[in-house]
Amino acid sequence: MPKVTQKGLSDDEIVQFLQRLQDIGQDFWQQNWRESMALPEDLPFQDHEAVTRFLLLRALLNQQGDTSKVRELVRALFDAFGQQLLDEPLKVTRQFREMLTVFYQVGGEKGAKIYHVGALGGIKPLSLFLYRFAAFAFFVSSLHQHLCEIVKDKLQQGVHNLWAFFRDDPILNGGWVGNDPKAVRMLTNWLVWLFGAVWQKVVVNLEETLMVVDGHVGKVFCRAGAVKTVVHESKRPFIIVAKDMRNEIEALVKGTPQAIPMFVDEGAFAIAMRWCFETKPNCSECPIQKVCLAGCGSTEHLRWSAYRRNLP
């Protein structure tokens, strides 16, 4: 992929930029983590095993999907099948027509409201749903101990051990997208938060959490000037390729003292959703305006977009 070198923030400005994102992200996360995880009201929160399994299913189904619709789908599946969805998912697969009914009720006639057909290279939305659910069902059925105990043991060895466990499992591998799936990073951060901060089952250093860095997050870093070398698409030169900059962005955050990657990531995502729009960004009201080169008026930086060409 082509690369462009641009003017960047100074070291001091980068520290201020990351701290502002972290403050915004921590506040956003503390208020919205239950909704982000899409935990159903009827799912007993004190049942750590059920919650852990639910989040695994939630992360698997979220890939390449409309997030709000995936939240609706996993909740609808739990409403339809109850605890059996998590305890005995292979039995749920035998109720195939009932599964289809739930999927199409949420996703529309072809499921395109959940997974957009045009972006999938001819793969049907139903196919994505079924092979990901199958990965979940076979993985859960293969466990010889509670998943929550496995998570606890892995976290005691470090966050990266849990990340590698989910990423590299041979059964789950059939349900993930790519070699370093964003969904696994997201799931790892969720479990670090629950097992460490909420359930207090294990002591975890939040500075070891991961950056997800989707297109929205990457866009904020590029527009701000925190990223000095921008990787972009060949045919659409203003569309960034976030996955090719993830390592650089994560290294930048982890190299900053006391930075918490998951909160920085959440903060950048919140900025993208509320102010740093693809077109007509609201820089004048954006809380990071003073530590963002685009917010300070640089059209060179404002040109970067996550999904479509965006000329200032």
Buried (B, 14 or more C-beta within 10 A) or exposed (E): EEEBEBEBBEEEBBBBBBBBBBBBBBBBBEEEBEEBBBBBEEBEEEBBBBBBBBBBBBBBBBBBBBEEBBBBBBBBBBEBBBEBBBBBBEEBBEBEEEBBEBBBEBBEEEBBBBBEEEEBEEEBBBEBBBBBBBBBBBBBEEEEEEBBBBBBBBBBEEBEEBBBBBBEBEBBBEBBBEEBBBBBBBBBBBBBBBBBEEBEBBEBEBBBBBBBBBBBBBBBBBBBBBBBEBBBEEEEEBBBBBBBBBEBBBEBBBEBEEBBBBBBBBBBBBBBEBBBBBEEBEBEEBBBBEBBBBBEEBEBBBBBBBEEEBEB
